[in-house]
Amino acid sequence: MARRISGRSHGDPRSADTRAKLVKDDYRPSRDEILRYIAENPDRSGKREIAKAFALRGEDRIWLKDLLRDLQDEGLLTKERKRLTRAGALPHVAVLDIVGRDADGVLLANPSEYTGPGSPPVIAIRMPRGASGPVPGIGDRVLAKTFPTDDASAVYGGPAYTGRVMKIFERRSEAVLGVFRVLKDGTFRIEPVERRQPELIVDKEFQNGAKNGDLVEVEPARASRYGLPRAKVLAVLGSLTSEKAISMIAIHAHDIPHIFPADVIGEADAMKPATLAGREDWRDLPLITIDPADAKDHDDAVFAAPDTDEKNSGGVIVTVAIADVAAYVRFGTPLDREALKRGNSVYFPDRVVPMLPERISNDLCSLREGEDRPAIAVRMTFSAEGRKLRHAFHRVMMKSAAKLAYPQAQAAIDGAPDDKTGPILDRVLKPLWDAYAVLKRGRDSRQPLELELPERKILLKPDRTVDRVVVPERLDAHKLIEEFMIQANVAAAETLEGKKEPLVYRIHDAPSLAKQESLREFLHTLGLSLARGTQMRPGQFNGILERVRGADNEALVNEVVLRSQSQAEYSPKNIGHFGLNLRRYAHFTSPIRRYADLIVHRGLIAALGLGPGGLTQQEADRLEEVGALISATERRAMAAERDTVDRLIAAYLAERINDTFDARISGVTKAGLFVQLPQYGADGFIPVSSLDGDYYIYDETARSLFGERTGKGYQLADRVEVRLLEVAPMAGAMRFEMLSDPKPLPGSRRSFYKAKGRARASQSRFGPRGRRR
């Protein structure tokens, strides 16, 4: 109940009736009113704004502060910078999946991805009157603006949000993918390529020209009561004997556009190289590219020199030049529409699906050695402590002085230059490393999140099967380029913000309160502590990681800390980048492969008056939509890349049934254990029913399965020995048997479950108040 207090309303954004009630009744708002206000006013949800809205003063503001802290501790609110939001609240623009209709025929949707507490919210799709164009239906994926409904509606079973559709993504039919197989008895089967997809039967009249080993698109029929369900082949997508068959499965399964339309290719092929007109001539500056040895496109070049200004003793000047893609890809053209549709390039072990045609990505925009190329460059001055003092952007014509690979550049610095690096060692490479030493001081002072998670790379044979999996060495050359690019991205965000030019930020939220608490409980089981508070900093996580460095549980803690983090995304609304510990950050350095960077380039051109190709008002008005789209395409690419790696490794290990492997537990669920083979980077599953010798209980806090009788079990990141029992190569699935004995686990959780079990047994004999039934 609200309690009467004294106070007046000043600038209350709520209705006149509400303001009058506040003045007349003089009361403190209830928890529900506070929550409703925050849901309805996401842009005015700071502590001061809430106090102003409810006319709270003096001691009532202290009361409000305590109430808001309680709501956060209960997980009902989360804090993003100085704004409070309802826990699990949807962004204003979200990607939704339409899943059904209510009794009145209104379409109902769920968010396509949801990481909040409880079940995903339900969104009622609002159809404007007289709307023209395609109409969404059940099964469609849409981009929509979302609006919270009245809390009472949600409480009584109604949708928590309404949504207005902005865009319908390409419609997916009911078709599924599979591999066409001809059995010895002449019958046809569809081998699944998804782990949860059943095997299907194809009758001869529905073969549609498919041959053994073809990847096909099929339409499943309604399942019968007996036997396998049937299907008919709709299209043959290619043969699995082709060298790029595995990635082709992921491309089709995730609806990744991979064939450029004719008008896009025609526009790219007709492009003429950019000229010097309207550009500064930087062709004499010895900018160089440093990339992976197998890179085909080069979109960034670097140069550094000591600052000669006496007032900045020990300081450096760092120059980063980025391919000027905006000079060729203009808003609204077929090239631009296709780039936005793709969102980013997708990298598979056996191929790349580029965002832009090769004429653009590998030719006109690639900063090739010894060739004139247009670029947008930023020149940044740093103090000796690594603090950026100033920066300036330029539209230039450059000529790369050398194309180097990471190991090649590192070898030169380490004392083994070759014919290419030798002549530029003193003039170019050593100043770059000297500048990196300066920037590293600034990075160390900033304390970004420092997780130790080695990346694996699959090396293929000429026939595109797996040769081996390696962990490339992390060199200073990698770290140098990474830090130079981070600083260039920061400079881009600062410039656009300073000029009040709309942009798409790269944002990364702090871990939610629920994830913080889960991590805190887990660390407690290891004798580690994590300070409480809503204003978490990466340095607090780094302190935990430093304490376990070199210990047996180092991999475990790194893994759990990683899983506690939020997912980075793109948005025109800035909340900062938690992982990098930066207040403002935007992607600027890879416009060949990321649409977000192209938007930032256009913004810089418009804000600084650098010529044609700048951001238009029409683009600026739809940045919220663009941010949601490219965030979705990024997640799509990550899923497709991960699935392809799983399939390649599963196919590689299919001949090693019954072999034993060293593994690490990579996931723990009620159903069993996921294990990863470190030498291959692929995951498999051990069902809990196959664990012998005890009845195993899932402990979510400790990320473990432990035996009810012995208290021994298995925990996330444990190193174990396993035997491979079954492989489904096209689904990328493997099933293992556990060979390692369970180990002793902390007894506190076991004691809890034993006590809980005794309580259940007692309640079965006695009534709820101790009376025997």
N, C-alpha and C positions, 0 to 999 in steps of 0.2 A: 504493500500500500504506500501511496505517496504521503509524505508528512508535510504539514504546513510550516513554512518558514517565511522570513522577510526577504524582500528583494524586488527589483524591477527588471523588465526586459529592455535590452539595448541592442538594436539591430538584429533581432531574432529573425532568421530566414523562414520560420514556419508561418502558418496562416495567422491572420489578424485575430480570429477566434481563439486560437491557441495562446497567442500573446496576451489577449484579454484575460483568459483563464489563469495564466501564470500570475498576472498582476493581482487579479481578484482573489485567487485562492492561496497564493503564496505557499507553494509546496515544492518539495524535492521530487524530481522525477523518479519513477520506478525503474528497475533494471530493464523491463521490457520496453519502456519508452526510450531509454538510452539506446538499446540495441536497435529499435526501429528507426530512430533518428540516424544512427550511423549507417544503416542499410540504405536509407533514402537519400542521404547526403554524403556520398563518398568523397566529394571534393571539399567538404567543410567538416571534417571529422577529427580535427586536432583537439587537444584538451581545452585550449582556450576558446575555440569555436563552439564546442559543446557547452562549456560553461556560459558563454554568451547567449547561446540559443535558449537555455533554460533559466536565464537571469540569475545565475548563481554567483554569490560574492562571499568574500571573507572565508569564514570557516566552512562554508558550503563548498567552496572550491577544494578545500582539503578533503572533505567527504567524497567529492567527485573523483579526486585523484586516487583515493583508496578503493573506491568502487571499480574504477576502470582497471586497476591493478588486479583486483579479485577476478574480474571477468576475463582478463588475460590468463591468469593462473588456472582458471577453469577451462581454458581452451575455447571460450566463446568469442574472444576477440584476438586478433593478431595485430602487430604494429609494423607498419612499413614506413621507415623514417619517422616523421612526426604525425602520420595519419593512422587512425585506427580503422580496422575493417572487420566485418563479421568473419569468423573462422570458416574456411571453406567457401567463401563468397566467390561468385563468378566474376571474371573481368567484364567490363562493359561491352567488349566485343569478344566473342568466343566461337570456337568451332563446335558444332552440335551434331549429334546423330539422332534423326527422327525415328522413334522406336514404336509408336502406336498412336491410338486415339482414345480420348475419354468417352464417356457415355453420350456427350453432346456432339461427338465427331471432331472435336478440336485436336489438332496434331500435338503430340507430346514428344519431347526430346530430352536427351541427357547430354552432358558435356562429353566430347569424344575422349578427353583425358581429364581425370579428376584425382587430385592428391589430398583433398581435404579430409576432415573426419567424417565417419559414418558413410551412408550411402550417397551416391551422386544426387544432386538436386534435380527435380523435374521442372522442365520449362514448357510452358504452353505457347505454341507458335501462333502469333497474332497475324492474321491476314488482312492487309489494308483493303478497303473497299475499292473496287474498280481497278485492282492491280492487273497489269498486263505482263506478258512474258511467261516463262516456265513456272509451274506451280509445284512446290515441294510435296513429296509424298513419303510414306513409310519406307525406311531403308535409305533415304537420302542423307548425305552429309552436307551441312550448310554452314555458312558464316552468318552470324546473326548478332544484332545488338540485344543485350539482355537488360531487363528492368525488374528489380525486386518487387514482388507482390506484397499485399498487406499481410503482416505476420499471422493474423487470425486465419486467413485463407490457408496458409501452409500448415498451421497447427491442426486444422480439421481435415487434412488429407488433400488439400488443393495444391497446385503447383507453387513452388517457391519463387518462380520467376516467370515472366512473359518474355517472348523473344520476337524480334522483327527481322525477317530474313533479308540479308543484304546480297547474298550470292549463293547459288547452288553449285556445288562442285560437280565434276563429271559424274553422271549417274553410273553406278555399278549394277550390272545385271546380277541375276542369281547364279551366274556361271562360276565354276571353281576351276582351279588348275590341277593337272595331274599328269602322270607319265603313262602313255598307252603301252600296255604289255600284252603280248600274245603268248598264252600258256601252251604247254605241250599237247593238251587235248584240243587245241584250236580255238578255245574260248578267249574272250577279251576281258581284261581287267584294267582299271585305272588305279595306278599306284599313287597314294596321296603325297603331296608336297607340303602339306601343313600337318603339324603334330596331332591336332585334334580332328582331322578329316578322316572319314572312314574310307575303306576300299570300296570301289564301285564296279558293277558289272556293265558291260556294253554289249548289246545285241548286235548281230551282224548288220542289220538294216540301218543302224545308227553309227556305223564306223566312220563314215564321211571321209574315207581315203586315208585315215591314220595308219601309220606303220609302227612296228615294234620299236620302242625307244623314243617315240615322238613326244614332245611336250604339247599337251592339248588343253583346250578350254572346253569344259563339258557342262551340261545342264543336268543336275541330278533330278531324278523323278521322285515322286512321293514314296517314302520307304514302305515296304510291305511288312507284314507281320513276321514273315519267315525269310531267312537268307539275307544276302547282301542287297543293298539298294541298287537300283539301275540308273543309268545315265546315257545321254546321247552326246556325241562329239559335235561341238559347234564350230571349232576352228583348230587347225594345226598350226602351232606357233613356231615350230622348229624341231630339229633333232637334238637329242642329248649327246650325240656323237660330235656335235660342233664344239669348237674350242671355247666358246663363251656361253655354254648352255646353263651353267650353274647360276651365273649372275642374271641370265635371262629370266629364270624363275622368279627371282626377287623383283625384277623390273615389272613383270606382269602382276605378281601378287600384290605389290604395293602401288600399282597404277602410276608408275614413274614415266613421264613422257620421255621417249628416247629417240624418236624419229622427228627431225625438224620438218615442218611443212614446207612446201615448195616456195611459197612467197617469202618465208624467212630466209631460206637458202639463197633465193634470188636477190633479196635485199643485201645480204652479206657479201655475196660475190660481186655485186656492183659497187661496193665501197672503194673509194680512192684513198690512198694514204693522206693523213693530215699534213698540213703545211706549217711553215714557221709563222704564218700570219697570226698576229695577236698573241704570240708566245715569246717568252724570254729564251734566249739561246744559251743553253747550258751544256752544249755538246762537248765542250772542252773539260768539263768537270768529270773526274774519273770515278763515276758511280759504278758499282759492280753488283751483280746478282749472286746470291748464295742460296742454293736450293737443294733438294734431294737429287741424287745422281740421275734418276729416271724421270725427272720433271720435264713436261713438254711445254708448259707455259710459264712465263716468268713475269709476275705482275708487281714485284717490288725490287728496288735497288737502293743501295746505301753508300754513304760516304761520311767521314768524320775528320775533324781537325781540331787542334787545341785553339782555345779562344785567345786572341792576341790582345784583348782589352785588359789593361793593367788593373782595372777595378774588379776583374773576375779571374784572379790568379788561380791556376789549376783547373779552370773551367774548360768545357769543350763545346763545340758546335757540331751537331748531328744533323745530317740531311737524309731524308727518306723520300724517294720518288716512286710514285705509284702510277701504273698504266692509266691513261686517260680514256677509259671506256666510254664516258659520257660524250666524247667527241664523235663517237660512231653510233651509239645506241640512244636514240632520242625518244622521249615520252610519246606513247600512243602508236608507235610504228609496229609492224608485225614482229620485228626483232624484240622490241620492248615487251610486248604482250606475252611472247613465248618465254622470255627470261623470267618474268614475274610468275608465270604458270609453273615453271620449274623451280624457281626460288633459289636454287643453288646447284652446283655440280655434285654428282654422286660418285664416290670413289670405291670401286670394287677391286679385289686383287687381280682380276683379269681384264679390266677395262675401266674407262671413265665415261660417265654420261654427263657431258658438259652442259653448263647453263647457256652457253653461247656457241654458235657454229665455229668450226675450226678456223675459218677465214678470219674471224675476229679473235678468238681465244689463243690460237697458236701462231698467228701471223701478225695482223695489224696492231694488236694490243700487246703482244708478247715482247718484253724488253730484251730483244736479241742482241747478242754481242756484236758490236761494230756497226749497228744499223740505227738510223734516226727513228726515234719513237716519241710520240706525244705523251706527256705525263703531267700529273699534278703533284708538286713537291712541297714538303714542309721543312723549313730550316729551324731547328730548335737549339736554344742556348741553355746550357746547364751549368750550375755552380759546381765547385769542387766537391760539394757534399751530395751531388746528384739531384739537386732541386731545380726544376725547370724555371728559368727566369723569364723567357719570352719565346715566341715562335711567330713565323710568318709563312703563309701559303703563296705559291707561285704556280702559274700555268706555263709549262716549259716545253722545249724540245731537247731531248737528251740522247746520248749514245753510250750504251753500256761498254765499259772498258774491259770487262772480263765476265765470263759465265763460269762460276765455280760451284762445286759440290761441297756439302758440309765437311766430309772427311778431308777433302783436298785443302780447303782453307785452314782447317785445324792442324793438319800436318805441317803446313808452312809455318804457322806460329810456333809449333812444337819443335822446329828445327829441321824439317825435311821438305823444303820447297821444291817444286818441279819447274819445268820449263815455263809454265804459265804463271805460277804464283811467285817465282823468284823475282822477276822484274818489278812487281808491284808490292813486294813485301814491306819495304821501308816506307814507301810513299802512301800506300792505301791500307794494307792489312794491319800493320802495327798500330796506326792511329785509330782504326776501328776497335781493336782490342783495348787500347788505352781508354777510349770513350766508354766502352762497356764497363770497365772497372769503375768509372765514375757513376754511371747509371745504376750499377749494382749497389752502390752505397745508398742511393735513394730508394731502391727496391727493398733493401734490407731494413731501412728505416720505416718504410710503409707497411711492411709485414703482410704481404698477401698470403693466402692459404697455401701451404706447402705440403701437398700430398705426394707420397712416394708410390706411384702406380705405374710400373713399367708398361710401355706399349709394345705389342707384338706385331710383327710383320710377316705375312705369308709370302714365301718365295715359290714361284711356280716353275715347272718344267716346260719345255717347248710345247708339249701336248696340253698345257693348262691344268694339269693335275698338280697336287701339292708336292713340292720337293722337300721343303723343311720350313719350320717356323723359327724366326730369330727375334731377339730383343735388341734392336739397334742401340748402340752406346749413345748415351746422352752427352753431347759435347758442348763445350763453351760456345762453339759456333752456332749451335741451335739456340742456346740461351741468349746470345747476343742479338740475333735476328728477332727473337720473340720479344725482348725488352724494347728494342727499337720500334717494333710495330705497335706495342702497347702504348708507348709515348706518343706516337703519331696519331693513334686512335683517340687518345685523351685530348690532344691538341685540336683535332677536328671537332670533337664534342664541345670543347670550350669556345672555339671560334663561333660555331653556329648558335650556341646558347647566348654568347655575348652580342651577336647580331640579331637576336630574337628571330632566327630563321627556324622554321619547323624541321625536325629531324627524327629519325628512328634511332633510339638509344639501344645499346646492348645492355640489358638489365639482368641482375642476378640478386634475388631476394635472400635475406638471411634465413636460416632454418626456422621453420614454424615452431611455435611453443610446444606443440605436441611432439615434434621430432626432437626438439631439445630435451624434453623430459624423458623420452624413450632412450636417447643417447646417454643421458645422465644416469638412468637406472642401469644401463648396460655397463658403463664405466665403473659404477659402484661395485659390480660383481668382480671386477679386476683390481679393486683397491685404488681406483683413480677417481678424482672428483672434477666436476665441471661447475664453475660458478653459476649461480642463478642470475636471472635478469633478462629483460627483453632486448637490451642493447648489446648483443653479442658482437665480438670482433674476431676476425680471422686469427689474430695473435693468441686468443684463448685456446683455439683448436691446435695451433702450432705448438703451444706449451705441452699439451697432451701428447702430441706426436713425438716431440723431442724426448719426453720421459720414457717412451717405449722403443726409441731407436736402438736397434741391435738386439732387442729382447725377442723371446720366442713368440710373443703376441703382437709384434710390430705389424705384420700383414693384416691380422685380424682388426686391430684398431684403425688402421688406415682405411680398410674396407668399410667399417661401420661408420666412420666419420664421413666418408664419401657418400654413403647412402642417406645420411642425415641432411645433406645439402639440398637446396631447391634447384630447379632446372632453370638455366639461363634462357632468355627469350628476347624478342624484339618488341619495342613499344615506343610510341611518341611521348609517353609519360615516364619521367625519370624517377627511379628509386635508388639509383646507384648500382654498383657492381660489388657485391659482398665478397666474392672469392678473390678478386684483385684488390680489394680494399680501396676502391676509387669512387669518388662522389659523382663523377660523370664519365661516361664511356660510350663510344660509338664505333662501329666497324667501318673502317676507311681503307684498309690496306689490301683487300682482295676483291676488287670489283669484277674481275674476270669470272670468278666462281661464286660470288654471293651478291644477291640483288640488294641486300641491305647497304652494302658498300657503295653501290651505284647511286642509291638515293642520297647518301651522304655527299658523294662527289657533286651531284647536281645541286645540293643545298649550298655547298661551298662556292660553286661557280656563281650562283644567284646572289649569295650574301656579299661576296667580294667583288662582284662585277667583273668576272674573269672571261666574259664572252658568251657565245651561244652554248646551249645545252644545259641551262640551269633548271632548277626545280620550278615547276609551274604551280599556279594557285590550285589548279585542278588536282595535281598530285598531292599538294599539301593538305587538301581537304579530306583525302582518303588514306592518310598515313596510319590511322588506327586499323583500318581494314588490311592495309599492306603488312603491318606488323604481325597481325594474327595469321595472315596467309603464309608469310615466310617462316614464322615460328613453326607452323604445321609442316611445311615442306622440309625443314631441317630435321624434325623428329622422324618424318617419313624416310629420309635418307639414312639416318642413323639405324633405324630398324632394318632397312633393306641391306645395308652393309653388314650388320651383325648376323642376319639370317644367312647371307652368302658365305660368310666365314664358317658358320656352323655346318652348312651343307658340304663345303669343300673338305673340312676336317673329317666329317662323318664318312664321306665317300673314300677318303684316304685310309681310314681305319677299318673299313668294312671287311678287309682281308685279314684282320687281326683279332677275330673272335676268339675268346678264351685266353688272350694274352693279359698279363698283369701290368699295371701302370702305377707310378707315383702320382698322387692327385692331391688337391686341396679342396676342402669343403667351401663352396662359393655361395651356398644358399641353404637355409633351413626352413622347412614348412611342416605343417601337421602331416602332410602326405609323405614326406621323406626328405632326402638330402640331395641337393644339387652338388656335383663335384666337377672341378675343372682340372684338366690335364695341363699343368704349367708349361710343358714343352710344346704344346699345341695350341693352347689358349681356347679350347673348346669345352663345352659343358655337357654333362650327362646326368642321369637321375638314378637314385637308389631308393626304391619304395620302402616306406617304413615297415611294411609287412614282411620284407625280406631280411630285416635285422633280427638275428636270432638271440636267444638266451634271456630275453626279458620283454616286458611290456613298456614301450617307449612313449614318453610324454613330451609334448612340445612346450618349451619355455621361451616365450617371445622375448622377454627381457634379456635373457642371457644368450639368445640366438642359438639354442641348443635343443637336442633331443636327449633325454636322460631316462635311464631305466628305473621303473617304479620300485623294483626290489633292491637293486644294487646301488642306485644313485650314479652309476657310471654312464657315460654317453659320448656324444659327438657334438662339437661346437663349430660355429662359423670360423673358417680359416685354418681348422685343424689339417695337418698333413696326414694322409692315409694312403693305404695301398688298396687298389680295387682291381676287379677282373671285368673285362668287357664281355657282356653276355649277348647283346642284341644291338643291331644298327639298322636304322631306316635312313639311308643316305639322302634321299630326295627331301625328306622332312627335316634333315639335320638333327635327328634324335638318336641318342645312345642310352642304353640301360646297362648299369653296372651292378656288380655284387661287391659288398664290403668285405674285405679280408682283414683289416686291422681290428684289433680288440677295442672295445670302448674304454675310455680313460676316466679316472675320477674327476668329478666336477664339483664346484662349490656346493656345500650341503644346504645352504639356506633355502634355496628354491625347493629342493627335495623335501625338506622338512615342512615347508608350506603346503605342498601337495599332499604329503602324508596326513597332515592335520586336517586338510580339507576332505581327504578320503575317509578319515575316522568320523568326521562330522556327518558326512553323507550316510555312513553305516549306522551311526547313532540315530539319525533322523528316520532311517528305514524301520527301526525298532520302536521308536517313540514318536509321539506327536510333536508338533512344533514347540510346545511348552514343556517337553520332557515327559509327557504322559504316555505310558505304553499303549500301543494301539490294540 
